[in-house]
Amino acid sequence: MLKSVFLSFIDVFWSSVACGFLVAFCAHNISRHLPRGHETSHVYVLLQDLIRYGKTKHLKRGDWLQVFDVPKRWFWHFYSISVCWNGFLLVLYLNFTFQNQSYPSWLNGLLDILTGVPNSDSQVPQLVTVLVQLLLSFHSLRRLHECLFVSVFSDGAMHLLQYVFGLVYYIMMGLTVLGSDRLERGSGPLLSQLNWCHVTGSVLFIMASLMQHQCMVHLAALRTGKSGSVETLAHRLPEGGWFDLVSCPHYLAELLLYVSLNLMYGGVSLTWWTVFLFVLFSQALEAQLCREFYISKYESYPRNRKAFIPFVL
C-alpha cells in the first residue's frame, strides 16, 4: 500500500511532466500514421522541434525556430548544477542528522510548500535520505566527468526549453529527496534502519551506473581513434555490447537507476512512482526517436531490435 495518501506539489509536478511526455510519445506515434504532407504543418514541426535533440533533430524548420537552439554539449551544465545543488543539500542534511542543525528558514518554507507538510522538530533522520543523496551525488559527478572528459559532442543542438527543463529537473530532484524525507517517518538510530531494500537498491544503482558508463565510453569510441584523439564528429552506428540488446542501452540504464531509487523507498512511495513514470515516458520517447534515426540511416539495422526495453519497447 502506498504511504502517500495525498498529492503534494512535488507529486503534481512529476505527474504533470510524466503526462506531458506520455502525450508527446503518443502524439509522435500517431503522427507517423497520418497522411503524407503533415510533416509541413506548423503543429507537427513545433512538436518535433520540442521533443528532439542531438542527432535526431535534423528536420526542416523555419529560421525562427533555430533561434531557440542551444548546443547539446551544454549537457555538462545540468550535472555541474546538480553536483553543487545536491551536494549543498547533502551537507545540510548531514548537519541535521549528526549535529541536529535545522535547515535555513527559506528551505524549510520551500519544503512546506512543496510537500504540504509543516516542519516538525520531532522529525527523525532517515537512512534512505542519506543513501539516495549520496547516490545522486555520485551519479551527477560521474555524468559530469563523462560530459567533460569522455563524450565527444558534435554540433548537435537542443531546444532552449529542453535546456531550462534540464536545469529545473536536477534542482527539483534534490528537493524531492528532502520532500520525501518529510513525507516519510523514520524511527530509531540511523544504521538500525538499514534493510534489504536499501542494500538491493544500492547494488542495482551501482550496476546500472556501470552499464551506463560502458555505453558512454562505447559511444565516444565511435568518434575517437586508438590514441584517444577525435577522428570524426559524424554519427556512426553503435554495435556490440549492450547495443546488440537494444538501440539505446544508456536509456535503459537511466531507467534502472530510478527503479533502484524507487526500490530504496520500498516501492511504496507515490512520489517516487511519479518520478519513475516521468523517466519511463521521457526515455521511451527519446529512445524511439534514436531507433527511428538508426533505421532511416542504416539499411542493415535490425528492424526487430527494440528501442530501450528488451522485447517490450
C-alpha positions as CSV (number, residue, x, y, z in Angstrom):
1,M,0.0,0.0,0.0
2,L,1.4,3.4,-0.9
3,K,2.3,5.5,2.1
4,S,1.5,8.9,0.5
5,V,-2.3,9.3,0.6
6,F,-2.5,12.8,-0.9
7,L,-0.9,14.6,-3.8
8,S,1.8,17.1,-2.7
9,F,3.0,19.8,-5.1
10,I,6.0,17.5,-5.8
11,D,3.7,14.7,-6.8
12,V,1.7,17.1,-9.0
13,F,4.9,18.4,-10.7
14,W,6.3,14.9,-11.5
15,S,2.8,13.6,-12.5
16,S,2.4,16.6,-14.9
17,V,5.7,16.2,-16.6
18,A,5.2,12.4,-16.9
19,C,1.8,13.0,-18.5
20,G,3.4,15.6,-20.8
21,F,6.0,13.1,-22.1
22,L,3.3,10.4,-22.4
23,V,1.2,12.7,-24.6
24,A,4.3,13.7,-26.7
25,F,5.1,10.0,-27.1
26,C,1.6,9.1,-28.2
27,A,1.3,12.2,-30.5
28,H,4.6,11.3,-32.2
29,N,3.5,7.7,-32.8
30,I,0.1,8.9,-34.1
31,S,1.8,11.4,-36.5
32,R,3.7,8.5,-38.1
33,H,0.4,7.2,-39.5
34,L,-1.0,10.4,-40.8
35,P,-1.4,11.1,-44.5
36,R,1.6,12.4,-46.3
37,G,2.1,16.1,-46.2
38,H,1.5,16.6,-42.5
39,E,5.3,17.0,-42.0
40,T,5.0,20.6,-43.2
41,S,2.3,21.6,-40.7
42,H,3.3,24.1,-38.1
43,V,2.0,22.0,-35.2
44,Y,4.0,18.9,-36.4
45,V,7.2,20.9,-36.9
46,L,6.9,22.6,-33.5
47,L,6.2,19.2,-31.7
48,Q,9.3,17.6,-33.4
49,D,11.4,20.6,-32.6
50,L,10.5,20.4,-28.9
51,I,11.0,16.6,-28.4
52,R,14.2,16.1,-30.5
53,Y,17.8,17.0,-29.7
54,G,21.2,16.0,-31.0
55,K,21.3,13.6,-33.9
56,T,17.5,13.2,-34.1
57,K,17.0,17.0,-34.5
58,H,17.7,17.0,-38.3
59,L,14.3,18.2,-39.6
60,K,13.2,21.0,-41.9
61,R,12.2,24.0,-39.7
62,G,12.0,27.8,-40.1
63,D,14.8,30.1,-39.1
64,W,12.6,31.4,-36.2
65,L,12.7,28.0,-34.5
66,Q,16.5,27.7,-34.9
67,V,16.8,30.9,-32.8
68,F,15.9,28.8,-29.7
69,D,18.7,26.2,-30.4
70,V,21.5,25.8,-27.8
71,P,24.4,23.4,-28.1
72,K,23.8,19.9,-26.8
73,R,27.3,20.0,-25.4
74,W,25.9,22.2,-22.7
75,F,24.6,19.0,-21.1
76,W,27.5,19.4,-18.6
77,H,25.7,22.4,-17.2
78,F,23.0,20.1,-15.8
79,Y,25.4,18.0,-13.9
80,S,27.5,20.9,-12.6
81,I,24.3,22.4,-11.2
82,S,23.3,19.0,-9.8
83,V,26.7,18.5,-8.1
84,C,26.7,21.9,-6.5
85,W,23.0,22.0,-5.5
86,N,22.6,18.4,-4.3
87,G,26.0,18.5,-2.6
88,F,24.8,21.6,-0.7
89,L,21.5,19.8,0.3
90,L,23.5,16.7,1.3
91,V,25.7,18.8,3.6
92,L,22.6,20.4,5.2
93,Y,21.0,17.0,5.8
94,L,24.2,15.6,7.3
95,N,24.3,18.6,9.6
96,F,20.7,18.0,10.6
97,T,21.4,14.3,11.1
98,F,24.6,14.4,13.1
99,Q,24.6,17.9,14.6
100,N,20.8,18.5,14.9
101,Q,21.1,21.7,12.9
102,S,17.9,22.8,11.3
103,Y,17.6,23.8,7.6
104,P,17.7,27.5,6.6
105,S,14.3,29.2,7.0
106,W,14.0,29.7,3.2
107,L,14.5,26.0,2.6
108,N,12.0,25.0,5.3
109,G,9.5,27.3,3.8
110,L,10.0,25.9,0.3
111,L,9.6,22.3,1.6
112,D,6.4,23.4,3.4
113,I,5.0,24.5,0.1
114,L,6.3,21.5,-1.9
115,T,5.1,18.8,0.5
116,G,2.1,20.4,2.2
117,V,3.6,19.1,5.5
118,P,4.9,21.6,8.0
119,N,8.4,21.3,9.5
120,S,8.5,19.2,12.7
121,D,11.1,19.3,15.4
122,S,10.4,15.6,16.1
123,Q,11.5,14.5,12.6
124,V,13.9,11.6,12.8
125,P,16.8,11.5,10.3
126,Q,16.3,8.7,7.8
127,L,19.0,6.5,6.3
128,V,17.2,6.3,3.0
129,T,17.6,10.0,2.5
130,V,21.3,9.9,3.2
131,L,21.8,7.0,0.8
132,V,19.7,8.5,-2.0
133,Q,21.5,11.8,-1.7
134,L,24.9,10.1,-1.8
135,L,23.9,8.0,-4.9
136,L,22.5,11.0,-6.7
137,S,25.7,13.0,-6.0
138,F,27.8,10.1,-7.3
139,H,25.6,9.9,-10.4
140,S,26.0,13.7,-11.1
141,L,29.8,13.6,-10.6
142,R,30.1,10.6,-12.9
143,R,27.9,12.2,-15.6
144,L,29.8,15.5,-15.3
145,H,33.1,13.6,-15.8
146,E,31.7,11.8,-18.8
147,C,30.4,15.0,-20.4
148,L,33.8,16.8,-19.9
149,F,36.3,14.0,-20.4
150,V,34.6,11.0,-22.2
151,S,31.8,12.0,-24.5
152,V,32.6,13.6,-27.9
153,F,29.9,16.1,-28.8
154,S,29.1,17.1,-32.3
155,D,27.4,20.4,-33.3
156,G,24.0,18.9,-32.3
157,A,21.5,21.2,-30.7
158,M,18.6,21.1,-28.2
159,H,15.7,23.5,-27.7
160,L,16.1,26.3,-25.1
161,L,13.1,24.9,-23.3
162,Q,14.8,21.5,-23.0
163,Y,17.8,23.2,-21.6
164,V,15.8,25.1,-19.0
165,F,13.8,22.0,-18.0
166,G,17.1,20.1,-17.6
167,L,18.3,22.7,-15.0
168,V,14.9,22.7,-13.2
169,Y,14.9,18.9,-13.2
170,Y,18.1,18.5,-11.2
171,I,17.1,21.2,-8.7
172,M,13.7,19.5,-8.3
173,M,15.3,16.1,-7.8
174,G,17.2,17.3,-4.8
175,L,14.1,18.9,-3.3
176,T,12.2,15.7,-4.0
177,V,14.6,13.8,-1.8
178,L,14.2,16.2,1.1
179,G,10.5,16.4,0.5
180,S,10.2,12.6,0.7
181,D,12.1,12.8,4.0
182,R,9.3,14.9,5.3
183,L,6.5,12.7,4.0
184,E,8.1,9.5,5.4
185,R,8.5,8.7,9.1
186,G,11.8,7.1,10.2
187,S,12.4,5.7,13.6
188,G,15.5,4.6,15.6
189,P,19.2,5.2,15.1
190,L,20.3,5.7,11.5
191,L,22.1,2.4,10.9
192,S,19.4,0.4,12.6
193,Q,17.1,1.5,9.7
194,L,19.1,-0.5,7.2
195,N,17.0,-3.1,5.3
196,W,17.2,-5.2,2.2
197,C,15.6,-2.5,0.1
198,H,18.5,-0.2,0.8
199,V,21.1,-2.8,0.0
200,T,19.4,-4.2,-3.1
201,G,18.6,-0.7,-4.4
202,S,22.2,0.5,-3.9
203,V,23.6,-2.6,-5.7
204,L,21.2,-2.1,-8.6
205,F,22.1,1.6,-8.8
206,I,25.8,0.9,-8.9
207,M,25.3,-1.8,-11.6
208,A,23.1,0.5,-13.7
209,S,25.8,3.2,-13.4
210,L,28.5,0.9,-14.6
211,M,26.3,-0.1,-17.5
212,Q,25.6,3.5,-18.5
213,H,29.3,4.4,-18.2
214,Q,30.2,1.5,-20.5
215,C,27.7,2.8,-23.0
216,M,29.1,6.3,-22.8
217,V,32.6,5.0,-23.4
218,H,31.3,2.9,-26.3
219,L,29.6,5.9,-28.0
220,A,32.7,8.1,-27.5
221,A,34.9,5.4,-29.1
222,L,32.9,5.7,-32.3
223,R,34.5,9.2,-32.8
224,T,38.0,8.6,-31.5
225,G,41.0,6.6,-32.7
226,K,43.2,4.2,-30.7
227,S,45.1,7.1,-29.3
228,G,42.0,8.7,-27.9
229,S,42.1,11.7,-30.2
230,V,38.9,12.7,-32.0
231,E,38.8,11.5,-35.6
232,T,35.3,12.5,-36.7
233,L,32.1,14.1,-35.4
234,A,29.9,12.1,-37.8
235,H,27.3,9.8,-36.4
236,R,28.2,6.1,-36.6
237,L,26.2,3.0,-35.8
238,P,26.9,1.7,-32.4
239,E,27.4,-2.1,-32.4
240,G,28.4,-4.7,-29.9
241,G,28.0,-5.0,-26.2
242,W,24.7,-3.6,-24.8
243,F,23.9,-2.1,-28.2
244,D,23.2,-5.5,-29.6
245,L,20.5,-5.9,-27.0
246,V,18.6,-2.6,-27.6
247,S,19.0,0.6,-29.6
248,C,19.7,2.8,-26.6
249,P,21.0,0.8,-23.6
250,H,22.2,4.0,-21.9
251,Y,18.5,5.0,-21.6
252,L,17.7,1.6,-20.2
253,A,20.4,2.1,-17.6
254,E,18.9,5.5,-16.8
255,L,15.5,3.8,-16.2
256,L,17.2,1.2,-14.0
257,L,18.8,4.0,-11.9
258,Y,15.3,5.2,-11.0
259,V,14.0,1.7,-10.5
260,S,16.7,1.3,-7.9
261,L,15.8,4.6,-6.2
262,N,12.1,3.5,-6.1
263,L,13.3,0.3,-4.5
264,M,15.2,2.2,-1.9
265,Y,11.9,3.6,-0.7
266,G,10.4,0.1,-0.6
267,G,8.4,0.7,-3.8
268,V,5.6,2.3,-1.7
269,S,6.3,6.0,-2.2
270,L,3.8,7.7,-4.5
271,T,6.3,10.5,-5.1
272,W,9.0,8.1,-6.5
273,W,6.5,6.2,-8.6
274,T,5.6,9.5,-10.3
275,V,9.4,10.2,-10.8
276,F,9.8,6.7,-12.3
277,L,6.9,7.2,-14.7
278,F,8.4,10.5,-15.9
279,V,11.7,8.8,-16.6
280,L,10.0,5.9,-18.3
281,F,8.0,8.1,-20.7
282,S,10.8,10.6,-21.4
283,Q,13.4,7.8,-22.1
284,A,10.9,5.9,-24.2
285,L,10.3,8.9,-26.4
286,E,14.0,9.7,-26.9
287,A,14.9,6.1,-27.4
288,Q,12.2,5.7,-30.1
289,L,13.5,8.7,-31.9
290,C,17.0,7.3,-31.9
291,R,15.8,3.9,-33.1
292,E,14.0,5.6,-36.0
293,F,17.1,7.6,-36.8
294,Y,19.2,4.4,-37.0
295,I,16.6,2.6,-39.2
296,S,16.4,5.6,-41.6
297,K,20.2,6.0,-41.8
298,Y,21.4,2.4,-41.9
299,E,19.8,-0.2,-44.1
300,S,21.4,-3.1,-42.3
301,Y,20.0,-2.0,-38.9
302,P,17.9,-4.9,-37.3
303,R,14.3,-3.9,-37.5
304,N,13.3,-6.2,-34.7
305,R,15.7,-4.6,-32.2
306,K,13.7,-2.7,-29.5
307,A,14.4,0.9,-28.6
308,F,15.4,0.5,-24.9
309,I,13.5,-2.2,-23.1
310,P,14.4,-5.7,-24.4
311,F,11.4,-7.5,-26.1
312,V,9.0,-4.8,-25.0
313,L,9.6,-1.3,-26.3
